[in-house]
Amino acid sequence: MTTRSFLHICLVLLFTENSSVDCNMLHFQQNKVNQASLQLLEKMGGQFPVQCLNENSNFISFQNVLSSREFQKENAMVAIQEILQQIFNIFSKSHIQTAWDRSSIVAFQNGLHQQIELLKTWFDGEKKMETTYPQNEDFTRLKVKKYFHVVDNFLKEKQYSLCAWEIIREEMRRCFLIMDQLTKRLKN
């Protein structure tokens, strides 16, 4: 009976620890995903084409859209989750650049999907344990969605051209660098 009770307590502790991923581990995982995604973005298209240098993008700086200092840990997580989802949506379009390395695109999409699922699991667990402010989450998601709506419209206006995709690829690199800044908030 004692062994059985001890086993039960161990299982409960193990489940509790696994269900709420440690923030430091999540920070490490997200940092790893950011770096891998940056490498895959580079590999999928290679060097930025010279013929695209004069192309005008007129994007609002994503850094201005999401000022990282306004985010607490919870909002940083919401922002990261939504950014990853929106990047996944952009790179899942049927018009994606066919000149790019297909295996890198698939690896990039798979990595994004896995991280989105991990963040959903973590975030759902955190929501159960903490008081959150849904209006802040909604506002954060709305800001990210608005920005990516501009990105999507840019692709449509440029008829999904090679240069348009290359500009978007560069812009997504900047998004991952901003996510890296937001990820640092997860440690605190």
Secondary structure, DSSP 8 states (H G I E B T S, - for coil): -HHHHHHHHHHHHHHHHHHS--HHHHHHHHHHHHHHHHHHHHHHH-S--GGGTT-------HHHHS-GGG--HHHHHHHHHHHHHHHHHHTT-TT--TTS-HHHHHHHHHHHHHHHHHHHHHHHHHHHHS---HHHHHHHHHHHHHHHHHHHHHHHHTTT-HHHHHHHHHHHHHHHHHHHHHHHGGG-
